[in-house]
C-alpha cells in the first residue's frame, strides 16, 4: 500500500467545528470518531481544488477557502493494517451564510451515508470525542 494524499477543510461556528461523525473500527478501537470534511486528491488535481470538490460532492454545498493552514502526515494502524495519509488542511467558510444555521448535514460518499455535526472544540480538546487525523488536535491548539 502507498501513502494517500488528501485534503480536509476546517469550518468553524463560534467554538464549534463541523465534523463528519463515523462509527466503526479505527486506530483507537471501535466506536464513534470524527473527521473534517474532505477526501483524496485525484491525479492532476490541486489540493485546494479537491477541498472545494469534496464539500460539493459530500454535502452539496459551496465553500470559500479562507487560508491554507498546514500539512499533517498521519501513519496509523487498524489492527494489523497500516495506513499512511499526507493531508493538506484548509480553513474554509460556507458561501451561503445561512448554512451555519443547520444543526447537521447529510454526508453522501459512494454507498455510504453519514452526517456532519457541529462538535464543541472543548469536547475534542478534553478527549471526549476521538478526532482524526492524528495531529489535528495539536494543530487546533496552536492555530485556534
N, C-alpha and C positions, 0 to 999 in steps of 0.2 A: 504494500500500500504506500501511496505517496502523500506528502503534505497537501492539504486543501487550502486554497486561497479563498477567503470570504470577506464579507463586509457586514457591519452591523450599524444601525442607526439608533442613537440615544435621543429620545424625545421626552421632555420634562413638562410637568404641570405642577407648579408650586414645588413641594417636596416629594412629588411622586414621579415615577419613571414608568413608561409604557413597556411592558414585558410580555412576551408570549409565555403562557402557562402550559407546561407539558407534564405528562406523567409517564413513568417507565423507568427502565434501567439507565443509570448514569454513573459517573465515576465515583460518587459517594454513596451509592446504594440503589435502592428502588424507591420511587415515590415522586412527589412533585418537585419540579425545578423550573427555573425561569431564565429567559434569554431575550435580549433585544431582537427586534425585527431585523431581518437581513437574510443573506444567503450566499451561495457560491458565485464567485466571479467567473464568468464564462470566458473562454479563449477569445482574445481580441477586444475584450470589454474592460474599460477602466473602472476602478472600484467606486468612484463617485457615480458613474452611470448605473452600476449594479445596485446601489442602495436605493436609487430612485425607482428602478425597475422592480425591485423586490417589494417595496412598500405598495406599489401599484398592483402587483400580482397577488400578494398575500392579503392585503387589506382593502384593495380597491380605492386607495387614496393617493393624492399627490402631495409631495413634500418639497421643501426647500432646504438645501444644505446650508447651515449656518457656518460651520467650520470643520476642518479636519482635526481630530483630537490626537490619535496615536495609533500605533500598530502593536498588537499583542500576539505573542506566539504561545500557543496552548498545546501542550503534549499531555495526553490523558489516557487512562486505561479503563475500559469497561470489561470487567473480568479479565480474560487473557488477551483481549484485543486492544491494540494501541491505536490511538487517533492523534492526528497532528494537524493543527489549523494555524494558518497565518492570517490574522484578522485585522482589517483596516476599520477603525472606529471613527464615526462621524457624529457630530451634533446636528440634529435636524429639527425642523418645525413643520407642522401641517400647513399647507397653502390655505386651506379653508379653516379659519379660526374657530368656527362653530364645532368642529370635530373634537375640540378639547372638552366639550360638554358630555361626550359619550362616556358611559361607565365602562364599556368594554367594546372590543372589536372582534368579529369572527375572522380567524386566520385560515385561509384555504391554501393548501400546498399539496399538489398532486392529489393523492387519495386521502389525505389526512386533513381533518378539520379540528382546530383548537380555538383558543381565544387569547386575545391580548388584553391585559388588565392594567390598571394603574396601581403600582406597588409602592408603598411608602419607602423612601430611601432608608429610613431608620430601621425598618424590618430587615433590609439587606445587610446593613452595617452591623446589626446585632446578631446576624446569623440565623434569624428566624425563618428565612427563605433562602434556598440554595440558588445562587446566581452563577451562570456560565457566560462566557468562558472564564477559566481561571485567570486571575489577574485583574478582572474588571472591577472588583470591589476596591482594590488599591487605587485604581485609576479614578474611581468615583470620589474617593477620599482626597486624592491630590487635586483633582480638577474642579470638583463641585462641592 
